Amino acid sequence: ILQSGDSIRGLIFKSVFGLVQQHAGAIGMEKLRVGELNHDYAELRSYPAREFLTLLYSAADVLEGALGAQDAVFHACGEVSITRYSTGPGMLVFGIISRGDPQKLFAGAQMAYSAAVSYGNREYLTTGPKSGTLRMRRDMMPPAYHVGILTGSLKVLGLTGKATARPQGIDRVDYDIEWA
């Protein structure tokens, strides 16, 4: 369950706004930039996680026509977020720590997520030479969003693969990841 101090970096907000701009233009942005979302976001500043949930669901309303059902939009938001993150604050994790190895990348998931969000716990378990399970606890983001992050992470490394969400509770999900 989200707590009042839970926050997410502006970089992640900006990546979702960029996706909306790309697929829905100025009209889509006008629909999004209302209420609590009607302010500028600095990339390295943190903003309430509750606000990001509002953004995700609002983006789904705006982008469903262009990208498909709600989960498809959440997936696209996760993928665009990790693509942008991997060239910014996450470059350390993607470049130096992982050295192109998905096992090392996912083993560093707690550190990588901690650079972007202030909440939750992530534990990675290797299940095979090209597979593993990432256990997320105390994270309220839609599972399809994290599936997008995980498959997007594989793409950043130049690999193809899939992630499957196995919900364990309202804020607990295990993600089975495999790649070729």
Secondary structure by P-SEA (a helix, b strand, c coil): cccccbbbcaaaaaaaaaaaaacccaaaaaacccccccbbbbccccccaaaaaaaaaaaaaacccccccaaaaaaaaaaaaaaaaaaccccccccccccccaaaaaaaaaaaaaaccccbbbbbbbcccccbbbbbccccccaaaaaaaaaaaaaaaccccbbbbbbccccbbbbbbbcc
